[in-house]
């Protein structure tokens, strides 16, 4: 059970700077911020230290003897991509700094150095690494639980969702999840439950869209044998089933006034009686509700109780539609492709550049659920080696970018890689994920196409 997330904001930092005075200043400041720090006079000495112990972050000058910062950054991207790199550069070297960003360095700082900027950059690196550790922990938890990977994503919007789920891991307050159909609201609810102190308790789903209003009380509270015609046995209701765990109420926005009144009473009192029964039953349950409706508008219309809204909306999570986090589409597409039961070796199947461009350009009204269905359909229709544009549904093919026939294949590949790198601000790790290739393969392509120079 995952009840807490490791919080480690201390970084192991290696300072690489040939100017002794600047190096000592940097080391003193970084140490004063609570980080562990080592130092080297150039890239060669830095590699010796890295070989003994891998740092979290390398802070390096660009202009140094023997091995400069650019060569060091290139080496680290190839052999230790998990190490973040920040380069220091003079104002006149901004072109070199931009070139370094294309190598995948995390940030660059301009000399003369403002220590407050350095401090802010260190905090961003520490927070980023902590989020990556949490995302990986959450990803493993999802896999262990056999939950589909709709929450996978590197977009800022999904990182915000991760942060909220993390904060809820030690809480038992009620949660309201808002989002369009297909964005994964039930998955988020299950994740909150699985990472909470109630993880060993039941997770009960109540789909309000399928509620029978005539049997509402029996569904919610249960009934005793003989309570009404057809009550041939005692029945345990939804509220009792959720005792000690979590009740997920899906489509809360379409519920009737009678349902809202009954739910509010149970949330206030924590107790109820079965239909036809006299015994008071207590239920200790956490409620997570979800809707794609605008509840505030429904409150103004008088069709949703305001007191119930505030009782449910202790913490709110807004799930972004897929069209608002398009940088996650390549990762999700690859994930769903790897899950296709129709493929013998799904990891060997590629998605062509034209097909991926079309997937990214499409607006996905059905969100992640629609993407999953499209990938599975395309996998069946493909030649089992490459998913091509023609394997996708017509509605998606229509948004494909027109081919630039005047470009050679090499030029087209170069232009596409540059475009992806620009979209992720030079982060080579994210670019490789979007391109559907390994970071090492991307590095070789950059060298071959003359981009990494």
N, C-alpha and C positions, 0 to 999 in steps of 0.2 A: 504493500500500500504506500502511495506517495502522498504524505501529509505535509511535507514542507519542501522548499526548494533551496538548494545551496546558495548562499549569498557570499561571494568572495570578490570584493572590489579592489583588493591589493594586486598590483601587477608586478611581474618580474620584468624589469626594463634594462636593456643594454644600450648605453649611450656610446655612439661611435663618432668621435670628433678629434681632429688632429691638433686643434688649438687647446693647449693645456688649460688656460684660464677659462675658456668657454666650457670646456668639458667639466671642470671642477664646479663651476657655477650651476650647470645643468644637473649634475649629480646631487649637489646639496639641495637644490630646489625639489627634485623628484623625491628624494628621501624625506624631505619635510612634509610632502603630501601623503606620506604613509606607504610608499611603494619601495620595493627592494630594487637596488640598482647596482649594475656593474658597468665598467667602461673599457673602451678600446681606442687606440690612436688611429686606426685605419681599418679597412675592410678585411685584410688578411688576419690581423690580430682578432677582429671580431669573430671570424669563422672558427678560430681556435677555441674561443670561449663558447660559441654556440655548439661546437662539437662536444663539449663537456656537459652543458646543460642548456636546454632550449628555453629561450625567454618567451614571454607573452608579447613583448613589444620591442622593436629596435628603433631607436631614435638616431638617425644618421645624417651627417653632413653630406653634401653632394661632392664637393671638391676635396679630395684627399689623395695622398700618395699611395702607391702600390695597387690598391683596389679602391675605386671611388664608390660613392653611395649608390650610383645607378647600377653598377655591376653587382654590388651587394644585394640590392633590392631584387635584381633579376635572378640571382642565385637563390635567394630565399623563396621567391615565388615558385621556382622549379622544385626545390628540395625540401622546403619547410613552409608550405602555403598557409599553415595554421598560425604562423607568426605575423602579427600586424607590423607594418612599417610606416613611420613618419619621417619625412625628409626635411632637412633644414637647408634653405637656399637664400642666396642674396637676391635682392630685387631684380637685378639684371639677369638672373638665371631662371626667371619664371617659365621660359619655354622648356627648360630642362625639367622643371617641376611638373609641368603638364605631361611631359613625356614619361616621367616617373609614375604619374597617376594612371597612365595607360598600361603600365606594368602591374597595376593592381595595388599600389601603396595606399594606405588608409587616408593619409592627409599630408599636406606640406605646410611648413611654417616659414615665414620670411624673416631674414635677419635685417637689422638688429632685432633680436627675439623679444617679444612681449611675454613675460612669464605668465601673465593671466591667460593669454591665449594657449600657452602650453598646458596650463592646468586644466582648462576647459577641454582640450583635446584628449588629455589623459583620462578625464572623467567619461568622455564619450567612448573611448576604447574600452574602459572597464565595464561600462554599462552594456556595450555591444557584446562583449565576450560573455557577460553574465546572461544576457538574453539568449545567446547562442547555446549556452549550456542548458538553459531552461527549455528552449525549443527542442533540443535533442532529447532531454529527459522526457518531455511531453510526447515527442514522436515515438520513443520506445514504449511509453506507457500505452499509447494508442495501438501500436502493433501488438503488444502483449495482450491487449483486451480484444483483439480482432476487430477493432473499429476502423472503418474506412478513413482514408486520409484527407478528408475535406478541409481539415484545419492546417494542412501543410501550406506554408507560404513564407516569403521573405519580405513582403510588402509592409510599409509602415502601418497600414490599417490592421493587418493581422498581428503585427508585433504588439499593437495596442491591446488587441484581444488577449494575446498571451499574457501581457502584464496584468490585466484585470483578473484572469483566471488564476494567476499566481497569487495575487493578493487575497483571493477568495479561498485559497487552499487551507487556511487556518480559521475560516469563518463559517458560520452556519446561517447567515442571513438570507432572506428571500431575494430572488434575482428575477429581473424581467429582461428577456432577450427579444430584441427587435430586429427584423430583417425580412427581406423578400423570400418568397418560396424558393427552396432549393439552395439556400446559402449555408445550411448545416446547423440549424438552431438546436435540433435534438442532439446532435453530436457535441455541441458546446455544453449542453445541459448534462450529458453523460460524463463529459470530461470534468466538469465542476464537481459532480458527484464522486467520480473515481479518484479525484485528487483531494478530497475533503475528509474530515474526520468520520463522515458517515459512509465511507467507501465500502465497509463490510455489511452495511444495511441494504435493504431492497431499493431498486430504482424502478418506480412504477410510472407508466405512461398513461395519461388520460387524454385521448383525442376528442376535443370538444366538437369537432366537425361531425363526428359519428354518434353523438349522444342522442339517445331516445328520450325526449322530454317526458313521455308518459311513465318511463321507468327511472326517472332522474334520481329520486330519493333512494330507491333500491340500489342503483349503481354506485352512488356516493357513500351511503351509510350502511348498506347491506340490509338484510331482513331476517326475521326469525321464521321458522316453519309455521305455516298457517296464518301469516300476517295478512294475506290476501289470497284471492283465488289464483291458484297456480304456484303458490309458495310452498313447494313440496319438501323443502329442506332449508336449513339455515344457510345464509349466504354472507360471505365476508365482503364488505364494500371497499371501494377504492381508498378511502381515508384510513381504514384499518390496515389494509395491505401495505400502506406506505409507512406504517409506524416504525420508527428507528432509522428511517432512510430518507429518500427524496421522492417527492411527487412532482413529476413534470407534466404541466398542463399546457398542451399544445392548442393553438388557435383560440386562446382565451378571448380574443376580440370578437368572436362570433357568438359568445354565450348569451343566454337569456337572462332577464332580470331575476328570475327565480333561482337560477344556478348561482349567480353572483351573490345573492343574499345568503344562500346556504353556505357557500365557500367562505364568505366574510365572517359568518358566525363561528365557523370551526376555527378559522385563523385567530379570531379574538379569544375564544374560550379554550381551544385545544381539546374539546370533548364533544360527544354527540351520542345519540341513541340509535340503535337499529330500528328500521321500520317494524312496528309491532312489538318492539322490545321495551323493557323497563330499566335495563342495566346501563349505566353511564360508562361509555368507552372513551378512554383517553388516547390520543394519537400524537406522538412526538415526531413531527415530520417537517422537513424543509421543503418549501414550495419554490419551484422554478417555473415561471410561466413564459410563454412565447407567443408572438403574434406578428403578422405582417400588416395589421391594421394600425391606423393612426388613433391611438386610444385617447389622446387629448381632444381630438375632434369629436370622438364619440361621447366623451364626457360633456362637451358643449351641447351636443345634440340630445343629451339625456338618455343615451342608450348604454352607457357604461358608468358604473358607480365610481365616484371620485374617491371615496374612502377605501374601496377595494384597490384602486389604482395605486394609492400611496402605500397601502399595506404590502402590495406585491413589489413595487418599484423602489426597494431599498437600495439595490445596486442595479444599474442598467448596463447592458452590453448591446451595442449596435453592430450587427454583422454587415460588412460592406458587400455590395453586389460584386460579382466577378468582373463586370466591366470597369469597376473602380480600382481593381488590383490586377491589372493585366500582366504585371511582371511575374505573377504567380502561375499564369497559365502554362508555360513550358514545364514547370515542376509538377503541377497537377496532372498534366497530360501524360508525362513520363510515368508518374505513379500509377495512374489508372491503366496505362498500357501494360505495366509490369504485373498488374492484378488480373489480366484477361485470362480466364480459364480456357479459352479456345486456342491459345497459343502454347506450343510446346516449349519454346524458349523465348519468352517475351522480351527479355533483356537484350537479345540480339536484334530485335526489330527496331528500325529507326523511323523517325518522322521527318519527312523531307522539309527543306527550307520553305518551299512554297506552301506546303500544308500548314507548317507552324505559323507562318505569316498570316494565313487566313484565320487560324484559330485565334491569334492575338487580335486581329482586326474586327472579329465578330463581337457583337454586344452581349450575347448570352442572356436572353430574357429568362431562361430556366436555370441560370447560375451554374453552380458546381455540379448539381445533379444532371443538368443537360450535357455538360462537358463529359462527364463519366459515360453517359449513354452514347454520345457521339464517338468517343475513343473506342469503346467496345464494338460499335457497329463498324467503324473503319477497320479495326483489326480483323474482323471477319471477312470484309470485302477486299482486303489487301492481298498481295502475293506472299504475305507472311515474312517479308524481308524489309520492306519499306512502306510506310503509309504515305501515299501521295495525295496531291490535291484532288484528283478524281475519285478518291476513296471517300471523300467527305460529302455530307449532304449538300444539295444544291444551294440551300439558303446560306451556307457558309462559304461555298465556292464563289458566290456572287461578290463577297467583300474582299476577295483576294486581290492583292496589288497587281496591276498589269505588268507583265514581263518587260524588261528593258532590253530589247533585242539588240540594241547597238553595243551593249557591253559584252566583253568576253566573259567566259565562265570564271576566270581568275579575277577579273575586275568586279564582277557581280558578287563573288564571295568576299572580296576585300571590302566592298561598299557595305555589305550586310554586316560584317563583323564590326566595322567602324561604327555603324549605326547602333548596334547593340551595345557596344562599349560606351558610346555617348549617352545612351539611355540610362545606364547604370553608373554614370560619372566615373568611368575608368576602372570599376571594380571587376577584376578579371575573374574572380570566383563566381560572382553573380552572372557575368557574361557567359561563362561556360555553362552554367545551369540553364540559362535562357536558350543557348544554342544547342543544348542537348548533347554536349560532348564533355570529356574530362578536361580538367584544367591543364593537364600536361599536353593534351592534343591541341588545345587552344594556343598554348605557348608556341608549339611547333608551327602552327599555322601563321601566327603573328610573325615569326622569324622568316618563314618562307615568303610571306606576302610583303615583307619589308615594313611592317607596322611597328615592330618592337624597337627598332633602331634607336 
